[in-house]
Amino acid sequence: MYRFQFGRLVLPVTPSKLTVKIKGNNKTLSLVNEREMSILRAPGLTEITFDAVLPMLGRYPFSAVSYRCPDYYLNAFEKLMLAKKPFQFSVIRKAPDGKELFDTDMKVSLESYTITEDANQGLDLTVSITLKQYIEYTTKTKSVIQPNEESEPTIIEENIRDASSAPKEKTYMVKPGDCLWTIAKKYYNDGAQYKEIYEANKDKLKSPNLIYPGQELILP
């Protein structure tokens, strides 16, 4: 089983093909004697491409989540583009016997997506998606200390912002038979705290009584 996730958004149909391109940044120079030399550089940002199918008329039997119309996903893609912020992209893989295989878990940006309607493919939409790896950076400042003219100056390097230390949200993937009460009971030892979970997920839940397997909930 494969499951593709854009942050908390799970694609309804698992793409049949995933391409991951690790770009090299090596440079080749031509010398005076007509020979060539290579300058080896760190690899560039990884690019990920795949086609996602958005069912038009209803859920496929093998869909990863409950049915939502294509507009729901297209609006989510548009928000990711307009937000100008990276997000977590995950591919979760499991063998037929349920054994967990390796996962892809990477912070990315949504570079482009192309929507295609093809009569030969029925009424469903196909969205060709391109993601690019996003690497956090650290801003630094340097202070020069020189007690007197005869002594050697001392350079002190300080971190201003280390993005890797940013707090991460705690999430929970809804399983068959779950309800907000049982989830609150499990994680907070108090089922009555289901209201806090509902308030933190009102953007995706129409009612605290309507949750579906495959939904990813924020646990405040």
C-alpha positions in Angstrom: 0.0 0.0 0.0 1.2 3.5 -0.8 -0.1 6.7 0.6 0.9 10.2 -0.8 0.5 13.1 1.6 0.9 16.9 1.1 1.2 17.9 4.8 -2.2 16.8 6.1 -3.7 16.4 2.6 -3.9 12.7 1.4 -4.3 12.1 -2.3 -7.5 10.1 -3.0 -5.8 7.7 -5.6 -2.2 6.6 -5.3 -0.2 7.7 -8.3 1.0 4.7 -10.5 4.4 6.3 -11.0 6.8 8.4 -8.9 10.0 10.0 -10.3 12.7 11.4 -8.0 15.5 13.3 -9.7 18.7 14.1 -7.8 20.4 16.8 -9.8 24.1 17.0 -10.0 25.9 20.4 -10.0 29.3 19.3 -11.2 30.9 21.6 -13.8 33.2 20.6 -16.7 35.9 23.1 -17.9 37.8 22.9 -21.2 41.6 23.5 -20.8 44.1 25.1 -23.1 45.5 21.7 -24.1 42.0 20.7 -25.2 41.5 18.4 -22.3 38.7 18.7 -19.8 38.5 18.8 -16.0 35.6 18.4 -13.7 34.8 20.6 -10.7 32.8 18.5 -8.2 30.0 20.3 -6.4 27.4 19.4 -3.9 24.2 17.9 -5.5 21.3 20.3 -6.3 17.8 20.2 -4.9 15.9 16.9 -5.5 12.9 17.2 -7.8 9.8 14.9 -7.5 7.2 14.5 -10.3 4.1 12.3 -10.6 0.6 12.3 -12.0 -2.4 12.4 -9.5 -5.8 11.2 -10.5 -8.8 13.1 -9.0 -12.1 11.1 -9.4 -15.0 13.1 -10.7 -18.0 10.9 -9.9 -17.1 9.0 -6.7 -14.5 7.1 -4.7 -12.5 4.3 -6.3 -12.6 0.9 -4.4 -8.8 1.3 -3.7 -9.0 5.0 -2.7 -6.9 6.0 0.3 -9.5 8.4 1.8 -13.2 9.1 1.6 -14.4 10.8 -1.6 -14.0 14.5 -2.1 -14.7 16.4 -5.3 -11.7 17.5 -7.4 -12.3 21.1 -6.4 -11.3 20.3 -2.9 -7.8 19.1 -4.0 -7.4 21.8 -6.7 -8.1 24.5 -4.1 -5.6 22.9 -1.7 -2.9 22.9 -4.5 -3.6 26.6 -5.2 -3.3 27.5 -1.5 0.1 25.7 -1.4 1.3 27.8 -4.4 0.0 31.1 -3.0 1.3 30.5 0.6 5.0 30.8 -0.5 5.9 28.4 2.2 7.4 24.9 2.2 5.4 21.9 3.4 6.0 18.3 4.3 5.6 15.7 1.5 5.4 12.0 2.5 5.1 8.7 0.7 4.2 5.9 3.1 4.8 2.4 1.9 3.6 -0.9 3.3 3.9 -4.4 2.0 0.7 -6.5 1.4 1.2 -8.2 4.8 1.2 -4.9 6.5 4.9 -4.7 7.1 6.2 -1.1 7.0 8.7 -0.4 4.2 10.9 2.7 3.8 9.1 6.1 3.7 9.8 9.3 1.7 9.6 12.3 4.1 10.9 15.6 2.7 10.2 19.3 3.1 9.3 20.6 -0.4 7.8 23.5 -2.4 5.0 23.0 -5.0 6.8 24.2 -8.2 4.0 23.6 -10.7 0.9 21.5 -11.5 -0.9 20.9 -14.8 -4.5 19.9 -14.9 -5.5 17.6 -17.8 -9.0 16.5 -18.9 -8.8 13.6 -21.5 -11.9 12.0 -22.9 -10.0 8.8 -23.4 -9.5 8.7 -19.6 -13.2 9.2 -18.7 -14.4 12.2 -16.6 -11.5 12.1 -14.1 -9.0 14.8 -13.9 -5.2 14.2 -14.0 -2.9 16.6 -12.3 0.8 16.5 -13.2 2.7 17.7 -10.1 6.3 18.9 -9.7 7.8 19.3 -6.3 11.3 20.6 -5.3 13.2 19.8 -2.1 13.4 22.7 0.4 16.4 23.0 2.6 16.2 25.1 5.7 19.0 27.7 6.2 20.5 29.3 9.3 21.3 33.0 9.5 24.5 33.8 11.3 26.2 37.0 12.5 29.9 37.5 13.3 31.3 39.8 16.0 34.9 40.9 16.1 36.4 41.5 19.5 39.9 43.2 19.8 40.8 44.1 23.5 43.7 46.3 22.4 45.8 47.1 19.3 48.5 44.6 20.0 46.3 41.5 20.5 44.8 39.4 17.7 41.1 40.0 17.0 38.7 37.2 18.0 35.8 36.4 15.8 32.7 35.0 17.4 30.1 33.4 15.2 26.5 33.3 16.5 23.4 31.6 15.2 20.5 34.0 14.7 17.9 31.6 13.5 18.1 27.8 13.2 15.0 26.7 11.4 15.6 23.0 12.2 14.6 23.7 15.8 11.1 24.8 14.9 8.4 22.9 16.8 6.5 20.2 14.9 2.8 19.6 15.0 1.6 16.4 16.6 -0.8 14.6 14.3 -2.9 11.4 14.3 -4.1 9.3 11.3 -7.7 8.2 11.8 -8.3 4.5 11.8 -11.5 2.4 11.2 -13.7 2.6 14.3 -12.2 5.8 15.6 -14.2 8.7 16.9 -12.9 12.0 18.5 -13.9 10.8 21.9 -11.8 7.6 21.8 -8.8 9.6 20.3 -9.0 12.2 23.1 -9.3 9.4 25.7 -6.2 7.7 24.2 -4.0 10.7 24.1 -5.3 12.9 26.9 -6.9 10.3 29.2 -10.0 12.4 29.0 -12.6 11.8 26.2 -14.3 15.1 26.9 -11.3 16.9 25.3 -12.6 15.8 21.9 -13.9 19.4 21.6 -10.3 20.7 21.5 -9.4 18.3 18.7 -12.5 19.3 16.8 -11.7 23.0 17.2 -8.1 22.4 15.9 -9.4 20.6 12.8 -12.6 22.6 11.9 -11.1 23.3 8.5 -11.5 19.7 7.5 -14.3 18.4 9.8 -17.9 19.4 9.2 -19.0 17.9 12.5 -17.2 16.3 15.5 -19.3 13.1 14.7 -18.0 12.8 11.1 -14.4 11.6 10.8 -13.1 9.1 8.2 -10.2 6.6 8.1 -7.2 8.2 6.4 -7.8 11.7 7.7 -4.9 13.3 9.5 -5.9 15.3 12.5 -3.9 17.8 14.5 -3.6 17.0 18.2 -3.4 20.4 20.0 
